[in-house]
Amino acid sequence: MIYGVSLGAGGQHLDASNSEVHVFPDGTINIMFGGTEIGQGAKTAVSMIVSEILGQKLDKINVLQTDTFIVQDSGPTVASRTTVFSGNAAKDAAEKIKRNIIGFLCNKFNVSENEIKIELGKYTIKGKEYSFEEIAKMCNDANVKLNESGWFKSPKLNFDMENGVGEAYVTYTYSTQLSLVEVDMMTGKVDVKKMWISHDIGKAINYDGVIGQIQGGAVQGMGHAIMEEIKQKDGKIITDNFNNYIIPTIKDIPEIIPDVVEEEFPHGPFGAKGIGEPSLMSAPPSIANAVSNAIKRE
């Protein structure tokens, strides 16, 4: 499977993202970005990106709910674009703050930039360690700017809509899935026994989160393939509750063997792409093909 990350050539007017990052005197950091957290782990990924740049621990970083009175609306949370767009916007803001901090420290301690070592939760200057909290207070007391806005916009895409030729998307997630199924030829019942799933998503910012998305998407796709069905009678939907609209439960989940290929995307935050929809999309055709092969019918 090849999945286009971003809104693509047809949605370039919406393909941008804003983020605000604010470091407080006590070392806590607030982040807000223009996309939406819908359970996919965007807040964690963006926190990790800012943590990596500024050197503060994750438990001191807060991602606030999106409020477009404060940050510019960054378009819909679709197309597996949040990590690339909101992540890059937060990275841009954090890098501006880092430059402000480093510039101040270089002048204060009469050192060059490469003499300042940033680690998680601490800065080392001339062999002496300072906590991030100490650095934040030091900067705040000296009126160093610790609040910045970040922005990321999709690179210009040239695509011929009429002929389908050109650059359709910013980048692509590549995926493949193998599924082992067992079919009861008497009843038609299908059991999915095992899935092998590989996704090239660029750098995995939150590896555990990526694995969770792969597992969750695979199970959702399995439900779409062999369980879920909207039934109607006389124009009325009769599968109107979870007692008759069947979705997978924990007892239905097969063994899932995920594999993450980290071929870094140069325009993504630390090389990241997206895993949202691709985690679901590889499962239904893989399971359908396995069933077709098992019963020798197309």
C-alpha positions in Angstrom: 0.0 0.0 0.0 1.1 3.5 -0.8 -0.6 6.2 1.2 -0.3 9.9 0.6 0.5 11.9 3.8 -0.9 15.5 3.8 -3.9 16.9 2.1 -2.0 16.8 -1.1 -2.2 18.8 -4.3 -5.9 19.3 -4.0 -5.7 20.7 -0.5 -2.6 22.8 -0.5 -4.6 25.9 0.6 -5.3 24.1 4.0 -1.9 22.3 4.4 -0.2 24.4 7.1 0.1 24.4 10.8 0.7 26.8 13.7 2.0 26.1 17.2 2.7 28.2 20.3 5.4 27.2 22.8 5.8 29.0 26.2 8.6 28.3 28.7 7.7 29.5 32.2 10.1 30.7 34.9 9.6 27.4 36.9 10.7 25.3 33.9 7.3 24.1 32.9 6.5 24.3 29.2 3.1 24.9 27.6 2.4 23.9 24.0 -0.7 24.5 21.9 -1.1 23.6 18.2 -3.8 24.1 15.7 -4.6 20.5 15.0 -6.7 18.2 17.2 -5.9 15.3 19.5 -8.5 12.6 18.8 -6.8 9.8 20.7 -4.0 9.2 18.2 -1.2 10.4 20.5 -0.5 13.7 18.9 0.0 15.5 22.2 2.7 12.9 23.3 4.5 13.1 19.9 4.6 16.9 19.9 5.7 16.9 23.6 8.6 14.6 22.7 9.7 16.8 19.8 9.8 19.9 22.1 11.5 17.9 24.8 14.2 16.8 22.4 14.9 20.4 21.3 14.8 22.3 24.6 16.0 19.5 26.9 13.2 19.5 29.4 11.6 16.3 30.8 8.2 15.2 29.5 6.5 15.4 32.9 7.2 19.2 32.9 5.6 19.7 29.4 1.8 20.4 29.0 0.0 20.3 25.7 -3.2 22.4 26.0 -6.4 21.8 24.2 -6.6 23.5 20.8 -8.1 27.0 20.9 -8.2 28.8 17.6 -8.5 32.2 19.5 -4.8 31.6 20.3 -3.4 29.4 17.5 -4.4 29.5 13.9 -6.6 26.7 12.7 -4.3 24.2 11.1 -6.8 22.3 9.0 -8.5 19.0 9.6 -7.0 16.1 11.6 -6.9 13.8 8.6 -4.5 12.4 6.0 -2.0 11.2 8.7 -0.7 14.8 8.7 -0.6 15.8 12.4 2.9 14.6 13.2 4.4 16.2 10.2 2.5 19.5 10.3 1.9 20.2 14.0 5.1 18.5 14.9 7.1 20.7 12.5 5.3 23.8 13.8 6.1 23.0 17.4 9.7 22.2 16.4 10.0 25.6 14.7 8.7 27.4 17.8 11.0 25.4 20.2 14.0 26.0 18.0 13.4 29.8 18.2 13.2 29.6 22.0 16.4 27.5 22.1 18.2 30.1 20.0 17.1 32.8 22.4 18.3 30.7 25.4 21.6 29.7 23.9 22.3 33.3 22.8 21.7 34.6 26.3 23.9 31.8 27.9 26.8 32.4 25.5 26.9 36.1 26.5 26.3 35.5 30.2 29.0 32.8 30.6 31.3 34.0 27.8 31.2 30.7 26.0 30.6 29.5 22.4 27.5 27.6 21.5 29.3 24.3 21.2 30.5 24.7 24.8 26.9 24.3 26.0 25.8 20.8 26.4 22.0 20.1 26.6 20.8 16.8 28.1 17.4 15.8 29.4 16.6 18.1 32.2 19.9 19.9 32.4 22.4 22.2 30.7 26.2 21.8 31.3 28.2 25.0 30.9 32.0 25.2 31.7 31.7 21.8 33.5 28.9 23.0 35.8 25.4 21.5 35.6 22.2 23.7 35.7 18.7 22.2 35.8 16.3 23.3 33.1 14.4 25.0 35.9 17.4 27.1 36.8 18.1 28.0 33.2 14.4 29.0 32.7 14.5 31.3 35.7 17.8 32.7 34.7 16.5 33.6 31.3 13.2 34.9 32.6 14.9 37.2 35.1 17.0 38.6 32.2 13.9 39.2 30.0 14.9 36.6 27.5 11.9 35.8 25.1 10.6 32.4 26.1 7.4 32.4 24.1 7.5 31.8 20.4 5.1 30.9 17.5 6.0 28.2 15.0 4.7 27.6 11.5 5.0 24.9 8.9 3.5 25.0 5.4 3.4 22.3 2.8 6.0 22.5 0.1 4.5 23.6 -3.2 3.2 20.7 -5.2 2.9 20.7 -8.9 0.2 18.2 -10.0 -1.8 17.9 -13.3 -5.3 17.0 -12.1 -6.6 16.3 -15.5 -3.9 13.8 -16.5 -2.9 12.6 -13.0 0.7 13.5 -13.4 3.1 15.2 -11.0 3.6 15.5 -7.2 0.3 14.4 -5.6 1.5 14.4 -2.0 4.3 15.7 0.2 5.4 12.2 1.1 4.0 8.7 1.3 3.7 5.9 4.0 4.5 2.5 2.5 2.9 -0.6 4.1 2.5 -4.3 3.6 0.6 -6.9 5.5 0.4 -10.7 5.5 -2.6 -12.4 7.2 -3.2 -16.0 8.3 -6.8 -17.0 8.4 -8.8 -20.1 9.1 -12.2 -20.6 7.4 -14.9 -23.0 8.6 -16.2 -24.4 5.3 -19.4 -25.6 6.9 -20.4 -22.3 8.6 -18.4 -19.8 6.7 -16.9 -18.4 10.0 -13.6 -16.7 9.5 -10.9 -16.6 12.2 -7.9 -14.4 11.8 -5.0 -16.2 13.5 -2.0 -14.0 12.8 -1.0 -10.7 11.1 2.5 -9.6 10.0 2.4 -5.9 9.4 5.2 -3.6 8.2 5.0 0.2 7.9 7.6 2.7 6.5 6.6 5.8 8.5 9.9 7.6 8.7 11.3 8.2 12.2 9.0 6.9 14.9 8.7 9.8 17.4 6.8 7.7 20.0 7.7 4.1 19.2 5.3 2.6 21.7 2.5 4.8 20.3 3.3 3.7 16.8 3.1 0.0 17.8 -0.2 0.8 19.5 -1.6 2.5 16.4 -0.5 -0.5 14.2 -2.2 -2.9 16.5 -5.4 -0.8 16.9 -5.7 -0.1 13.2 -5.2 -3.8 12.3 -8.0 -4.8 14.6 -10.3 -2.1 13.3 -9.5 -3.2 9.8 -10.2 -6.8 10.7 -13.6 -5.7 12.0 -14.3 -4.0 8.7 -13.3 -7.1 6.7 -15.2 -9.9 8.5 -17.5 -8.6 11.2 -19.0 -5.1 10.8 -22.0 -4.6 8.6 -24.7 -1.9 8.4 -28.0 -3.6 7.7 -31.2 -1.9 6.6 -34.8 -2.9 6.5 -37.4 -0.7 4.7 -34.9 2.1 4.5 -34.2 2.0 8.2 -30.9 1.1 9.8 -31.5 -1.9 12.1 -27.9 -2.4 13.3 -28.3 0.5 15.6 -26.4 -0.7 18.7 -23.4 -2.7 19.6 -25.5 -5.8 20.4 -26.3 -6.1 16.7 -23.4 -4.1 15.0 -20.6 -6.5 15.8 -17.1 -5.2 16.3 -14.0 -7.1 17.4 -13.5 -7.7 21.1 -10.3 -8.6 22.9 -11.1 -12.3 22.4 -11.0 -11.8 18.7 -7.6 -10.2 18.5 -5.1 -12.4 16.7 -1.3 -12.5 17.2 0.0 -9.3 15.7 3.7 -9.0 14.6 4.4 -5.3 13.8 7.5 -4.0 12.0 8.5 -0.4 11.8 10.7 0.8 8.9 12.4 4.1 9.8 13.4 5.5 6.5 13.6 9.2 7.5 11.6 11.8 5.6 13.9 14.9 5.3 11.0 17.4 5.7 9.4 15.7 8.7 10.2 16.5 12.4 13.3 14.4 13.0 12.4 12.4 9.9 8.8 11.4 10.9 5.9 10.8 8.5 2.5 9.5 9.5 0.8 6.2 10.7 -2.8 7.2 11.2 -4.9 5.8 8.4 -2.3 3.4 7.0 -2.5 1.3 10.2 -6.1 0.5 9.3 -5.9 0.3 5.5 -3.6 -2.6 5.1 -5.8 -5.1 7.0 -9.0 -5.5 5.0 -7.5 -6.4 1.6 -4.9 -8.6 3.3 -7.6 -10.6 5.2 -9.9 -10.7 2.1 -7.0 -12.1 0.0 -6.3 -14.7 2.6 -9.9 -15.8 2.7 -10.0 -15.9 -1.1 -6.9 -18.1 -1.1 -8.2 -20.4 1.7 -11.5 -21.1 -0.1 -10.0 -21.0 -3.6 -12.5 -18.4 -4.8 -11.9 -14.9 -5.9 
